[in-house]
Amino acid sequence: MNTSFGDWLRGASAGLRLRRIIARRLGWLATGLVLAVALSACTAARLAYNQAPTISYWWLDAYVDLDDVQAGQTREALNQFFQWHRQNELPVYAGRLREWQALATEDLTPAQACAQFDDVRERIERAADQTVEPFSRLALQLTPAQLEHLQRHQARGNEEFEKDFLRGNAEQRLKTRLERATSRSEMLYGTLSREQRELLRSLIQSSPFDAQRTQTERLRRQADLLQTVKEAQATPARATQLVREHYARVNRSPAPGYADYQRELIRQGCAQFARLHNSTTPEQRANAVRVLKDYENDFRVLSAQR
């Protein structure tokens, strides 16, 4: 997992706003199935989740330009996934959010932060496992033209990543990351003080996040995806296993040294999150409790709907 302090903060502050974490862990088209788990802000969460199958379909179609037959099959698979997710995962999310409300009122240790992070990661992997079969079927149906469409879409994503994280001088890149991290933090705590923004800046500066290394891993995963699809089409009987193995390589990269890099990102991210949280005032913590409570309420209502 390509984790920076900002990514972990986003997950904690929005009560399972998992969109980008999921995108990095699942790597390819499976992102579409879980993309909408926590779209938008609390005030629109219920509407967004109820529209998740449609939003996810648009996301997938943008990647591979589905034909009519694939479109029908994909819509059905999405509906089945979100029915499972609503009944099985949202109640768990609501329970975690209740626990986080209690944690938000106290100081945190890095170990406590990492325990919550690990729990989120396990829920993502559980959801990902539900996507193996439908994406195996889709992989067998993709045409050369659709794979070219996928590669063009990947290239645009790579260009966007390069623009955000690799261009400009070090100060400009730091400024971009700081603006994003501040925005995420304030979604949870409300307005940060000048001292807290300076702390956040120092935390980002000390992060081991390496944008070029992350981009290299992105390219590896993209090549891995294309190779997986080709191998699945050459040996259809092994398609499910091949997709499952691809997921495993996204979760735990075979690139030399990358697993150690991931672990260090996570370790420092947990410590950094704890430091920022421990700098917050009683008013900011009360704001965090309100935000998390709103998400809990939304997830409980959504899980009760059929």
C-alpha positions as CSV (number, residue, x, y, z in Angstrom):
1,M,0.0,0.0,0.0
2,N,1.3,3.4,-1.0
3,T,0.6,5.2,2.3
4,S,1.5,8.7,3.3
5,F,0.4,10.6,6.4
6,G,-2.3,12.3,4.3
7,D,-3.7,9.0,3.1
8,W,-4.0,7.6,6.6
9,L,-5.5,10.8,7.9
10,R,-8.1,10.8,5.1
11,G,-9.2,7.3,6.1
12,A,-9.5,8.2,9.8
13,S,-11.0,11.6,9.4
14,A,-13.8,10.6,7.0
15,G,-14.7,7.4,8.8
16,L,-13.7,5.0,6.0
17,R,-13.4,7.4,3.1
18,L,-11.6,4.6,1.4
19,R,-11.6,5.7,-2.2
20,R,-7.9,6.4,-2.7
21,I,-6.7,3.7,-0.3
22,I,-8.8,1.2,-2.3
23,A,-7.6,2.5,-5.6
24,R,-4.0,1.9,-4.5
25,R,-4.6,-1.5,-3.0
26,L,-6.7,-3.1,-5.7
27,G,-4.8,-1.4,-8.5
28,W,-7.1,-1.9,-11.5
29,L,-10.8,-2.3,-12.3
30,A,-11.8,-3.7,-9.0
31,T,-11.5,-0.2,-7.7
32,G,-14.9,0.5,-9.3
33,L,-16.7,-1.9,-7.1
34,V,-15.6,-0.2,-3.9
35,L,-15.0,3.3,-5.0
36,A,-18.3,4.6,-3.7
37,V,-18.1,3.1,-0.2
38,A,-17.7,6.6,1.3
39,L,-18.2,9.1,-1.4
40,S,-18.8,12.8,-0.7
41,A,-19.3,14.5,2.6
42,C,-21.6,13.3,5.4
43,T,-24.5,15.4,4.3
44,A,-24.6,13.5,1.0
45,A,-23.3,10.1,2.0
46,R,-26.6,8.3,1.9
47,L,-27.5,9.6,-1.6
48,A,-24.0,8.9,-2.9
49,Y,-24.0,5.3,-1.5
50,N,-27.4,4.6,-3.0
51,Q,-26.0,5.7,-6.3
52,A,-22.8,3.7,-5.9
53,P,-23.7,1.0,-8.5
54,T,-24.3,3.6,-11.2
55,I,-21.2,5.6,-10.2
56,S,-19.0,2.5,-10.2
57,Y,-20.4,1.5,-13.6
58,W,-19.4,4.8,-15.1
59,W,-16.0,4.5,-13.6
60,L,-15.5,1.0,-15.1
61,D,-16.8,2.1,-18.5
62,A,-14.4,5.0,-18.5
63,Y,-11.5,2.5,-18.1
64,V,-12.4,-0.1,-20.7
65,D,-15.4,1.2,-22.8
66,L,-17.8,-1.7,-22.1
67,D,-19.9,-3.1,-24.9
68,D,-23.6,-3.8,-24.5
69,V,-23.2,-7.4,-23.3
70,Q,-20.5,-6.4,-20.8
71,A,-22.5,-3.5,-19.6
72,G,-25.4,-5.6,-18.6
73,Q,-23.3,-8.2,-16.9
74,T,-21.3,-5.5,-15.1
75,R,-24.4,-3.7,-13.8
76,E,-25.7,-7.0,-12.4
77,A,-22.4,-7.7,-10.7
78,L,-22.3,-4.3,-9.2
79,N,-25.8,-4.6,-7.9
80,Q,-24.9,-7.9,-6.3
81,F,-21.7,-6.5,-4.8
82,F,-23.4,-3.5,-3.2
83,Q,-26.2,-5.7,-1.8
84,W,-23.6,-7.8,-0.1
85,H,-21.7,-4.8,1.0
86,R,-24.7,-3.0,2.4
87,Q,-25.8,-6.0,4.5
88,N,-22.4,-7.3,5.6
89,E,-19.9,-4.4,5.7
90,L,-21.8,-1.2,6.6
91,P,-22.9,-2.5,10.0
92,V,-19.2,-3.3,10.8
93,Y,-18.2,0.2,9.6
94,A,-20.8,1.8,11.9
95,G,-19.5,-0.2,14.8
96,R,-15.9,1.0,14.1
97,L,-17.0,4.6,13.8
98,R,-18.6,4.3,17.3
99,E,-15.3,3.0,18.6
100,W,-13.4,5.9,16.9
101,Q,-15.7,8.4,18.6
102,A,-14.4,7.2,22.0
103,L,-10.8,7.2,20.8
104,A,-11.2,10.8,19.4
105,T,-11.7,12.2,22.9
106,E,-8.3,10.9,24.2
107,D,-4.7,11.1,23.2
108,L,-3.6,8.3,20.9
109,T,-0.4,6.2,20.7
110,P,1.0,5.2,17.3
111,A,0.1,1.6,18.2
112,Q,-3.5,2.5,18.6
113,A,-3.5,4.4,15.3
114,C,-2.0,1.4,13.5
115,A,-4.5,-1.0,15.0
116,Q,-7.3,1.0,13.4
117,F,-5.4,1.2,10.2
118,D,-4.9,-2.5,10.1
119,D,-8.6,-3.0,10.7
120,V,-9.5,-0.8,7.8
121,R,-7.1,-2.7,5.6
122,E,-8.7,-6.0,6.5
123,R,-12.1,-4.7,5.6
124,I,-10.8,-3.5,2.2
125,E,-9.3,-6.9,1.5
126,R,-12.6,-8.6,2.4
127,A,-14.4,-6.4,0.0
128,A,-11.8,-7.0,-2.7
129,D,-12.3,-10.8,-2.4
130,Q,-15.9,-10.3,-3.5
131,T,-14.7,-8.8,-6.8
132,V,-12.4,-11.7,-7.9
133,E,-15.1,-13.7,-9.7
134,P,-16.8,-10.9,-11.6
135,F,-13.5,-9.4,-12.7
136,S,-12.2,-12.7,-13.8
137,R,-15.2,-13.0,-16.1
138,L,-14.7,-9.5,-17.4
139,A,-11.0,-10.1,-18.0
140,L,-11.9,-12.9,-20.4
141,Q,-14.1,-10.7,-22.4
142,L,-11.8,-7.7,-22.9
143,T,-10.8,-7.1,-26.5
144,P,-7.5,-5.7,-27.8
145,A,-9.2,-2.4,-28.5
146,Q,-10.5,-2.3,-24.9
147,L,-7.0,-3.0,-23.5
148,E,-5.7,-0.2,-25.6
149,H,-8.4,2.0,-24.1
150,L,-7.3,0.9,-20.6
151,Q,-3.7,1.8,-21.4
152,R,-4.6,5.3,-22.5
153,H,-6.7,5.8,-19.4
154,Q,-3.7,4.6,-17.3
155,A,-1.4,7.0,-19.1
156,R,-3.7,9.9,-18.2
157,G,-3.6,8.8,-14.6
158,N,0.1,8.6,-14.7
159,E,0.3,12.1,-16.1
160,E,-1.9,13.4,-13.3
161,F,0.2,11.7,-10.7
162,E,3.4,13.2,-12.2
163,K,1.8,16.6,-12.2
164,D,0.7,16.4,-8.6
165,F,3.8,14.8,-7.1
166,L,6.8,14.9,-9.4
167,R,6.8,18.3,-11.1
168,G,8.0,21.6,-9.7
169,N,10.7,22.1,-7.1
170,A,10.7,20.6,-3.6
171,E,8.9,23.6,-2.0
172,Q,6.1,23.5,-4.6
173,R,5.6,19.8,-4.1
174,L,5.5,20.2,-0.4
175,K,3.0,23.0,-0.7
176,T,0.7,20.8,-2.7
177,R,0.9,18.0,-0.2
178,L,0.4,20.4,2.7
179,E,-2.7,22.0,1.2
180,R,-4.3,18.5,0.8
181,A,-3.3,17.3,4.2
182,T,-4.6,20.4,5.8
183,S,-7.9,20.1,4.0
184,R,-8.3,16.5,5.1
185,S,-7.4,17.3,8.7
186,E,-9.9,20.2,8.9
187,M,-12.7,17.9,7.6
188,L,-12.3,16.0,10.9
189,Y,-11.1,18.6,13.4
190,G,-12.3,21.9,12.0
191,T,-9.8,24.8,11.4
192,L,-6.2,24.0,12.4
193,S,-4.2,26.6,14.3
194,R,-1.0,28.0,12.8
195,E,1.0,25.8,15.2
196,Q,-0.8,22.7,14.0
197,R,-0.3,23.6,10.3
198,E,3.4,24.0,11.1
199,L,3.4,20.6,12.8
200,L,1.6,19.1,9.7
201,R,4.3,20.7,7.5
202,S,7.1,19.1,9.5
203,L,5.4,15.8,9.5
204,I,5.1,15.8,5.8
205,Q,8.7,16.8,5.4
206,S,9.8,13.9,7.5
207,S,7.7,11.4,5.7
208,P,9.6,8.7,3.8
209,F,7.1,9.0,1.0
210,D,9.0,8.8,-2.3
211,A,6.9,9.9,-5.3
212,Q,9.2,8.5,-7.9
213,R,9.3,5.1,-6.2
214,T,5.5,5.2,-5.9
215,Q,5.2,6.0,-9.6
216,T,7.5,3.1,-10.5
217,E,5.3,0.8,-8.5
218,R,2.2,2.2,-10.2
219,L,3.7,1.3,-13.6
220,R,4.6,-2.1,-12.4
221,R,1.0,-2.8,-11.3
222,Q,-0.3,-1.5,-14.6
223,A,2.0,-3.8,-16.6
224,D,1.1,-6.7,-14.2
225,L,-2.6,-6.0,-14.9
226,L,-2.3,-6.2,-18.7
227,Q,-0.2,-9.4,-18.4
228,T,-2.7,-10.9,-16.1
229,V,-5.5,-10.3,-18.6
230,K,-3.5,-11.8,-21.4
231,E,-2.6,-14.9,-19.4
232,A,-6.2,-15.3,-18.3
233,Q,-7.4,-15.2,-21.9
234,A,-4.8,-17.7,-22.9
235,T,-5.8,-20.1,-20.1
236,P,-9.4,-19.4,-19.2
237,A,-9.6,-22.2,-16.7
238,R,-7.0,-20.3,-14.5
239,A,-8.6,-16.9,-14.9
240,T,-9.9,-16.6,-11.3
241,Q,-6.6,-17.8,-9.8
242,L,-4.7,-15.4,-12.0
243,V,-6.8,-12.4,-10.9
244,R,-6.5,-13.4,-7.3
245,E,-2.7,-13.6,-7.7
246,H,-2.7,-10.2,-9.3
247,Y,-4.6,-8.8,-6.3
248,A,-2.0,-10.3,-4.0
249,R,0.9,-8.6,-5.9
250,V,-0.9,-5.3,-5.6
251,N,-1.3,-5.8,-1.9
252,R,2.3,-7.0,-1.4
253,S,4.5,-5.9,-4.2
254,P,7.2,-8.3,-5.4
255,A,9.5,-5.4,-6.3
256,P,12.7,-5.6,-4.3
257,G,12.6,-3.5,-1.1
258,Y,9.1,-2.2,-1.7
259,A,7.5,-4.2,1.1
260,D,9.9,-2.6,3.6
261,Y,9.2,0.8,2.1
262,Q,5.4,0.2,2.6
263,R,5.9,-0.9,6.2
264,E,7.9,2.2,7.0
265,L,5.3,4.4,5.4
266,I,2.6,2.8,7.6
267,R,4.7,2.9,10.7
268,Q,5.6,6.6,10.4
269,G,2.1,7.4,9.2
270,C,0.6,6.0,12.4
271,A,3.1,8.0,14.5
272,Q,2.4,11.2,12.6
273,F,-1.4,10.8,12.8
274,A,-1.1,10.3,16.6
275,R,1.1,13.4,16.9
276,L,-1.4,15.6,15.1
277,H,-4.3,14.2,16.9
278,N,-2.6,14.7,20.3
279,S,-2.1,18.4,19.4
280,T,-5.8,19.0,19.1
281,T,-8.0,21.0,21.5
282,P,-11.1,19.7,23.3
283,E,-13.2,21.7,20.8
284,Q,-11.4,20.1,17.8
285,R,-11.9,16.6,19.3
286,A,-15.6,17.4,19.9
287,N,-15.8,18.3,16.3
288,A,-14.2,15.0,15.3
289,V,-16.8,13.1,17.4
290,R,-19.6,14.9,15.7
291,V,-18.2,14.1,12.2
292,L,-17.7,10.5,13.1
293,K,-21.1,10.2,14.6
294,D,-22.7,11.6,11.5
295,Y,-21.0,8.9,9.4
296,E,-22.0,6.2,11.9
297,N,-25.7,7.3,11.6
298,D,-25.5,7.3,7.8
299,F,-24.0,3.8,7.7
300,R,-26.6,2.5,10.1
301,V,-29.4,3.9,8.0
302,L,-27.9,2.6,4.8
303,S,-27.3,-0.8,6.2
304,A,-31.0,-1.1,7.2
305,Q,-32.2,-0.2,3.7
306,R,-32.8,-2.9,1.1
